[in-house]
Amino acid sequence: KKGKKKKAPAEEAPPKEPPPLQGPSEITGTMYGNILNYQADWEDKEDWKYNFAQKHDVELAKKKIRVDVEAELKDAVDEMLKQNLAKIKAQLNPAKGGKKGKGGKGKKKKGR
C-alpha cells in the first residue's frame, strides 16, 4: 500500500467569478416577451380570491380579439372608400363615345 499515489480531488474548486453571459438569443428574446406579457396581463390580478369558478376574463378576451377585429374593419372600410371613389370618378368623367347632347346654341339668323 505504500506505492499508491494520492488521488486528486474529484472536483476542482468552482471558479470564483460567474461565467460570462452570452449575447441575446432567440430563446431569451421569446422568454423576455412572455415575461412582459405576464406582467402586463396577469401579475396584478388577484382573480383567485373572488373567482372560484375560474370563468374567463372578459376584458382580456376583448383586448386579444380587438386587434384582429380592428384590422378587418379597417380593410372593409378601405375597400368601401375605394368603391365610392371609383363611383364618384365615373360620375365626374362620363364615358367617352356615348351619346352627346347638343353642341351649344343654334345658329343665329342674319338680319335681325
Buried (B, 14 or more C-beta within 10 A) or exposed (E): EEEEEEEEEEEEEEEEEEEEEEEEEEEEEEEEEEEEEEEEBEEEEEEEEEEEEEEEBEEEEEEEEEEEEEEEEEEEEEEEEEEEEEEEEEEEEEEEEEEEEEEEEEEEEEEE
